[in-house]
Amino acid sequence: SPAPEPDSYDADLARHIAGQLGVKVRLVGLPPAQWAAAMAAGQVDLALAGSPAGPAPTDAARRGTVPYVTGPGRIVALRKGPLDRTAQLNGQAVCVAQGSPYAGPLREGLGARPVQYRSTVHAVSAFMAGECAALAEDEGLLQRLLAQTEWRFYRLLDGAIAPAPSAQVQLAQADPASARHLDALLQQWRAQGLETQARLHRTSTVVLEVALLQDGAICH
């Protein structure tokens, strides 16, 4: 599968962790199938991969316990389409970015079929091209998109989606002390308001990228 594109939210967190550790950061996008090999070979020190597509690893010595995505998600669908409630998503395809923390709740709680794309912009583009019945993303991002004239054909469905707690920073090797230190850095990042800043930065970045692709997007 194509390599995922580094998300600005993940990049901001990676820079914060590197800054606190006093090291330089290099971002590498890898397909999920290559994560384990890259970490085993020492090519990657930390993975900010979002939530896994399957069951989340339970090794706290490699992942810590603090999730790095906490913002609620929402679902958007065509305004005059057949969907007006989340309860109607059973069996429906929903576009999400790879590693989306909303994929698990969509699948397990609503019976939907999350379809993963290598970035949020690719997921948005696929949704607008009609590849999915709905799009699931961060609530703040969807609110910003819906404020755009081009999004007047879409609407939010009822209810927010809590992100799965499995989006955790993963270490290349099991190290309980390092895992605890990462948890402390994540708590600091959140307490200092840096997580909120990263969410706003991501929203602005994605809104701009969506606007740039709008001319070539296929509207329903």
Summary of the structure (lengths in Angstrom):
residues: 220
radius of gyration: 17.4
end to end distance: 26.7
largest distance: 53.0
contacts: 665
relative contact order: 0.21
helix: 45%
strand: 13%
